[in-house]
Every structure is written in structure tokens, then in C-alpha cells.
């Protein structure tokens, strides 16, 4: 089943909240993982692994560095669903 952008955003917000304690309300498409949400590289890798499991996608390590904002991650996940 393909996820919509809104479903991916909500799912990512949940994963980010679980990993960092940041309120899901603060997770928005334009937010930068590092600058706005203050997510470090270790937490980011945990979020990536959990997102891969949740959405059934593979996010290559060399692609993670390109995911600067929540919107980048949503776009990548929705574009790479099976």
C-alpha cells in the first residue's frame, strides 16, 4: 500500500517524537532536521532505520545526507515506495 505525503509526514513526526521527544506538532515539511529540530546524526540514523521499516523503503546511506528537511524525507519516501 502506498502512503500519501500526509501519512508519511505523520509517521515521520511519530518516529521523530519517539526518538527525540520533540512534539509532533513541531515537525513540518519545511523544518530542517539539524537546524530546526536539532537532530544529531545518531538520532537521524535511528529515525532512518525506523522509517525504512515503517514505510517499506530503502534509504541508502549516501542518500541520507541529502535529506536536509522533513519535506526532503517525505518526498524521498513517497517517491521510492514499492
N, C-alpha and C positions, 0 to 999 in steps of 0.2 A: 504494500500500500504506500502510495506516495504521500508525503507530508506537504502541507501548504506552508508558505512563508510564515504565517501567523502561528501555526503549530510548531514549526521549528524554533521560532523566536521564544515561544512559551516554554518549550522543552529546554532550550539553552538557558533561559532565565532560571529554570528549576535546578539545572545542573550547576550553574554558577552560584546560586544561593546555597546549595548543599555543600559545595567546595569552599566557599569563601565567607558565607554569612551575609553577603551583600543582598539587600532586598531585591526581590524580583522586579519590583516597580522601577528600580534604577536601571535595569537592563533594557536598553533601547538600541535600535538599529545603528544610530549614529555614534554610539559610545565606543571609545577606544578601550580595548582590553587593558592596556598598560596605563595610558594617561588618565582615563576617566574612572575605570573600575579598579585600578591598582592591582591587577592580577599578575603575579610573578610567573616565571617560566615553569616552575614545578607545578603550580596550580593549573596553569594553562594546559600542560601535558595531561594532567588528570582529567580536565574538562574535555579535551580532545578524545581521549580513550573512551570516556563515558558517552560522548556524543556519537562516536563510531558505533558503539553497542546500541544505543537508543534508536538511532536513525538508520542503521544498517548500511553505513557508508565507510569507505576507507579514506582517511585524510593523511596523505604521505607526509613524512617529517619535513621534507623540503617545501611543502605547501603551507605548513603551519605558520611559517614566518610571514607569509603573505596575508594572513588573516589578522588584519590590524584592528578592525572594528567588528562589533556584533553583526552588523549588516553583511560584512565580508563572509563571515562564517555561515550565516543564513543562506546567502547566495550560493556558496560552495556546496553546502549540504543539499539544497533543493536541486541544484544542477547535476549532482552526482549520485542521485538515488538510483537504485537498480530498477 
